[in-house]
Amino acid sequence: MKILKISFKLGLWFFICMLLIESISMTYLHTGIIHSRVSQELHSLQARGNSHRDVLEISFNPSTLHHIGLMESQTDTEVVITDSSGKVLASSRKINSSMKEILYKHPGKVPLQGKILQQDWKNEQYISTVTSYFTKQGNSGNVFMFKDTNSVKLLISQLNHHFIFAGILVAVFMLISIFFLSRALTRPLISMTEATKKLSVGNFSVTLPSPSRDELGELSSSIQTLANDLNYLKKERNEFLASISHELRTPLTYVKGYADIAKRPMLDEEDRLKYLTIIHEESERLSALLEELFDLARLDQNEFKIKKEVIDLPTFLQGIYEKMLPAYKNKNIQLTLEANEDLKIFADPARFGQILINLLDNALKYSAAPARTSMKVYKKEEAIVIEIRDEGIGIPPEKLPYIFDRLYRVDKSRSRETGGFGIGLAIAKELTVAHGGQIFAESEVNKGTCFTILLKEQ
């Protein structure tokens, strides 16, 4: 099935609409001009009859009658003067049958300004008017004026030719205007169509021209935003897959390598135990990675169950503090808690604890003794604020916006001992949002980082 281009459809609609408008306006204008022109001819004819009537009322005699007839014989109009009984007193030419039909019809009461007897210029030979006269000597009658409709038809025929020519010119200019207008309007749509075709085959490097300030501009901007987002997601997916492959390959390589060594029959038990310990540690690391990946997958699919309950925040934070304190003491880093206000939140204890542990664990990894990490909770306006501030290595400003992205690492070359998988902060953000809260980070290189969680008070 052949697809019609939108430029053709748009141009066709414009042409039909403009053609209808032009036809209606031209018809109305043509009818109005013809009616106006015929009315002018009738009023002119009526005025000539009134003029002859005035002359007759001043001087009614054979000479005047002859003079009026002679004067009209030199024009394109005809005059017939009758008395009150209908007898013809004078005429500018020989009276034919068409004129007789009008003369023999009783005009009825004729007003002072005269009366139009025949105005059908299309079907009759003459248009005509009548004016009554009354002299002081007692003479009375009618002055009939006639005009051949051929002259009117000729005038209207010339007018029709002008209208036809004007209509053709307007149609030509209209077609040219519609052609360029439809091209101008559909050019952005064609660009957007090509862009969406590229997007459909996975080519997200799409650049659309600067959008105009209208609906097409909004659509173009939306498509450009979509293309940029998809391109970003494609890069994120590739980086994600590459990072996952690396994270999985490393522990599996350790497990396979040390397992092969541990199977050697001549290996002493002490070395075998050491290698089995390494295998166990790597399997634990692999299990932790897979668990975090499952958590992300459940969050994406809205399958992460949040069982909220009322939590006394100071007591809850005290439990988190006591749980993390041994790890901090082992690294000789001070951990403090400031939770003096009686605050309550509506949250899932396990999942909310996971957020805080991830942040505290992150602070521990990037701090070196002597240093201090503090937890502080307080109320600000209608929100509860939880701050976790460390004195670690900090985060460069250009990398700070991406720290909550999945598998993002500030230092790509960090060691396995200090580096996580780049998933903990992503999970912390997702869980914070699931609790109806917000999480922010502020940092300064070599001075430390502060994570801030905003929650609604219960």
Order of alpha helices (4+ residues) and beta strands (2+ residues): alpha-alpha-beta-beta-alpha-beta-beta-beta-alpha-alpha-alpha-beta-alpha-beta-beta-alpha-beta-beta-alpha-beta-beta
